[in-house]
Amino acid sequence: MLPPYVYCIRFVILINLGNAFLTPFCNVRTFGPRVRTFVPCQRRLTLEAHASFRTYLELSDAMGIVYNANWPLLYERTLSKRITGLDNKFISPALLGDDIEIITTAASESNDSYNCEARVNGELVNSAEVFPCRPITSSMVADFDELEIQPYHDELTSEGTLTAVSFLRYCERARTEKIGGPLSIQRGIDEGVAIVVAKLSMDISPGQRIDMSSKLTIRSRAKLRRRKMASFRHELYAMSTPDVAIASCDCTCLAMGALGRENEGVACDFLEWMI
């Protein structure tokens, strides 16, 4: 029979071997000098989604460029979920016929916010951060233009809430009217100046059902920040609740040389009559 201290040494060796094996998989918590309990690690999940889309006419604008309001649509299709909060940066245009690769990565442990990238031939053309809606503040009390919007069934989700694509299209209409209407956009192009979206931030109140029997109003304000840059603020309201904003959008636009001009794609000054 072995001496008692030999059994003690063997016991200590077994405990140390067990700790060495379990440590990579467990967190060790100590409760007092002699009690140990092993709790499985809560590892952070990084969810990634990949998708590829070819640019058809349905995604492009009159100049054959992916329409700014369609980027959230592509991100929604990749994530398989609705977007209510978005910060979107437009780096370079994706053109008709391009194959767009989208990669989304979870940016939080709760998997409710995502980093999104869109690439064409490996080149980054668009990036966005998707997150839960931020609080929407009603900041326009004066000095704004107002445009009535008639909502339609195809612009809403099955729950009757507004989609991100529909709201950004409303904002595009409001910006166009702020400049003078579609013919003014064409006049600017004829004079060599195109207005492009550089970045935008959008929030839509989740769960806010839209009554199609009542019109919406979108309030807009524009400010020329520099000769080559303008900022737009849009807020959407239901006529039944004119003091509570349903959605908001801040958009930065640049004046660029129009297609076919010598300064095509180069920043230029806004025309005096535009803003």
C-alpha positions in Angstrom: 0.0 0.0 0.0 1.3 3.4 -1.0 1.8 6.2 1.5 -1.1 8.7 1.8 1.0 11.6 0.4 1.4 9.8 -2.9 -2.4 9.7 -3.4 -2.5 13.4 -2.6 0.1 14.1 -5.3 -1.8 12.0 -7.9 -5.0 13.9 -7.0 -3.3 17.3 -7.5 -1.8 16.2 -10.8 -5.2 15.0 -12.1 -6.8 18.3 -11.1 -4.1 20.3 -13.0 -4.5 18.1 -16.1 -8.2 18.6 -16.0 -7.8 22.4 -15.8 -5.4 22.5 -18.7 -7.8 20.6 -20.9 -11.0 22.5 -19.9 -9.6 26.0 -19.8 -9.8 26.7 -23.6 -13.5 25.8 -23.5 -14.7 27.1 -20.1 -14.5 30.1 -17.9 -13.3 29.2 -14.4 -15.1 31.0 -11.5 -13.9 30.5 -7.9 -16.4 30.6 -5.1 -14.3 30.4 -1.9 -10.9 28.7 -1.5 -11.9 25.1 -2.3 -14.9 25.3 -4.6 -14.6 25.5 -8.4 -17.3 25.5 -11.0 -17.0 25.4 -14.8 -19.3 27.5 -17.0 -19.3 27.1 -20.8 -17.8 30.2 -22.5 -20.3 32.6 -24.2 -18.4 33.1 -27.5 -19.4 36.1 -29.6 -21.2 35.1 -32.8 -20.1 36.8 -36.0 -22.8 36.1 -38.6 -21.9 36.8 -42.2 -24.2 36.8 -45.2 -23.1 36.9 -48.8 -25.2 37.6 -51.9 -24.6 38.5 -55.5 -26.9 40.6 -57.7 -26.7 41.7 -61.4 -27.7 45.2 -62.1 -30.8 45.2 -64.3 -33.0 48.2 -65.3 -35.2 47.7 -62.3 -32.3 48.7 -60.0 -30.9 51.6 -62.1 -31.9 55.2 -62.7 -32.1 57.2 -66.0 -28.3 57.4 -66.2 -27.8 53.6 -65.8 -26.5 53.9 -62.2 -27.9 51.9 -59.3 -30.6 54.1 -57.7 -29.7 55.3 -54.2 -33.0 54.0 -52.7 -32.3 50.5 -54.0 -29.1 49.9 -51.9 -31.2 49.2 -48.7 -33.3 46.8 -50.8 -30.2 44.8 -51.7 -29.0 44.8 -48.1 -32.5 43.7 -47.0 -32.4 40.8 -49.4 -28.9 39.8 -48.2 -29.9 40.0 -44.5 -33.4 38.6 -45.0 -34.8 41.3 -42.7 -36.3 44.7 -42.8 -34.1 47.8 -42.3 -35.4 50.6 -40.0 -32.1 52.4 -39.3 -29.3 53.0 -41.8 -26.1 55.1 -42.4 -25.2 54.7 -46.1 -22.1 56.0 -47.9 -21.9 56.1 -51.7 -18.3 55.6 -52.8 -18.5 55.1 -56.6 -21.4 54.2 -58.9 -22.5 50.7 -59.7 -23.6 50.6 -63.4 -26.1 48.8 -65.4 -24.9 45.2 -66.1 -22.5 45.2 -63.1 -22.4 42.1 -60.9 -22.6 43.4 -57.3 -21.3 41.2 -54.4 -22.6 42.1 -51.0 -21.1 41.0 -47.7 -22.8 41.7 -44.4 -21.2 41.1 -40.9 -22.9 41.3 -37.5 -21.6 44.3 -35.6 -23.0 43.5 -32.2 -23.4 40.5 -30.0 -27.2 40.8 -30.2 -27.0 40.6 -34.0 -29.3 43.6 -34.4 -26.7 45.8 -36.2 -24.7 45.0 -39.3 -21.8 46.3 -41.4 -22.5 46.0 -45.1 -20.2 46.3 -48.1 -21.0 46.2 -51.8 -18.2 45.5 -54.3 -18.0 45.3 -58.0 -14.9 43.4 -59.4 -13.5 43.6 -55.9 -13.8 47.4 -55.7 -15.8 48.8 -52.8 -18.7 50.9 -54.3 -21.1 51.2 -51.3 -21.0 50.7 -47.6 -23.6 50.9 -44.9 -24.2 50.4 -41.2 -27.6 48.9 -40.4 -29.0 49.2 -36.9 -32.2 49.6 -34.9 -34.1 52.8 -35.5 -32.8 55.8 -33.5 -35.2 58.2 -31.8 -36.9 60.4 -34.5 -37.1 64.1 -33.6 -39.5 66.6 -35.2 -37.1 69.4 -36.0 -39.0 71.3 -38.7 -41.4 74.0 -37.4 -40.8 76.6 -40.0 -38.9 77.4 -43.3 -39.6 74.0 -45.0 -41.3 72.9 -48.2 -44.1 70.3 -47.9 -45.1 67.6 -50.4 -48.1 65.4 -50.2 -47.6 61.7 -50.6 -50.3 59.1 -51.4 -49.1 55.7 -50.0 -49.9 52.6 -52.0 -50.2 49.0 -51.0 -47.0 47.9 -52.7 -45.0 50.5 -50.7 -45.8 48.8 -47.4 -44.9 45.6 -45.7 -47.4 42.8 -45.0 -47.8 44.4 -41.5 -48.7 47.8 -43.1 -45.5 49.5 -42.2 -43.4 51.6 -44.5 -40.4 50.0 -46.3 -37.0 51.7 -46.4 -37.0 51.8 -50.2 -40.4 53.5 -50.3 -39.4 56.2 -47.8 -36.1 56.9 -49.7 -38.1 57.2 -52.9 -40.4 59.8 -51.2 -37.2 61.7 -50.1 -36.0 61.6 -53.7 -39.3 63.1 -54.9 -39.0 65.8 -52.3 -35.5 66.7 -53.2 -36.4 66.9 -56.9 -39.3 69.2 -56.1 -37.0 71.3 -53.9 -34.7 71.9 -56.9 -37.6 72.7 -59.2 -39.0 69.4 -60.4 -37.9 66.7 -62.9 -37.4 69.3 -65.8 -35.0 71.2 -63.6 -32.9 68.1 -63.1 -32.8 67.6 -66.8 -31.9 71.3 -67.3 -29.0 70.9 -64.9 -27.7 67.9 -66.9 -28.1 69.8 -70.1 -26.0 72.6 -68.5 -23.4 70.0 -67.5 -24.2 69.5 -63.8 -25.6 66.3 -62.2 -26.7 66.0 -58.6 -25.6 62.8 -56.9 -26.1 61.4 -53.4 -22.9 61.1 -51.4 -24.3 59.7 -48.2 -27.5 59.5 -46.2 -28.8 58.5 -42.8 -32.3 57.2 -42.4 -34.6 56.1 -39.6 -38.1 54.7 -39.8 -40.3 54.3 -36.7 -40.8 50.5 -36.4 -44.3 49.2 -36.0 -45.9 52.5 -37.3 -48.7 51.3 -39.4 -49.6 53.5 -42.5 -53.3 54.3 -43.2 -53.6 54.2 -47.0 -56.9 56.1 -46.8 -55.0 59.2 -45.5 -52.2 61.0 -47.3 -48.7 61.6 -45.9 -46.7 64.7 -46.0 -42.9 65.0 -46.3 -41.2 68.2 -45.1 -37.9 69.2 -46.7 -35.2 71.7 -46.1 -32.1 72.3 -48.1 -28.8 74.1 -47.2 -25.9 74.8 -49.5 -22.9 73.9 -47.3 -20.3 74.7 -49.9 -20.5 75.6 -53.6 -20.1 71.9 -54.4 -22.1 70.3 -51.6 -25.7 70.6 -50.3 -27.5 68.9 -47.3 -31.2 68.0 -47.3 -33.3 67.1 -44.3 -36.6 65.2 -44.8 -39.3 64.3 -42.3 -42.4 62.2 -43.0 -45.7 62.8 -41.2 -49.2 61.4 -41.3 -51.8 64.0 -41.7 -53.7 62.6 -38.7 -50.6 63.2 -36.5 -48.8 66.3 -37.9 -46.6 66.7 -34.9 -45.1 63.2 -34.8 -42.5 62.2 -37.4 -42.9 58.7 -38.8 -39.4 58.7 -40.5 -36.5 61.1 -41.1 -33.6 61.3 -43.5 -30.4 63.4 -43.7 -28.9 63.4 -47.1 -25.7 65.0 -48.5 -25.5 65.7 -52.2 -22.7 66.7 -54.5 -22.7 68.6 -57.8 -20.7 66.6 -60.4 -19.9 66.9 -64.1 -22.7 65.3 -66.1 -22.1 62.2 -68.2 -20.5 62.9 -71.6 -18.9 66.2 -70.4 -15.2 66.9 -70.2 -15.5 67.1 -66.4 -17.6 64.0 -66.1 -17.6 62.7 -62.6 -15.6 65.7 -61.3 -17.0 67.8 -58.5 -18.2 71.2 -59.7 -20.3 74.1 -58.4 -24.1 74.0 -58.0 -25.8 76.2 -60.5 -27.2 79.4 -59.0 -30.8 78.5 -59.7 -30.6 75.0 -58.1 -30.6 75.7 -54.4 
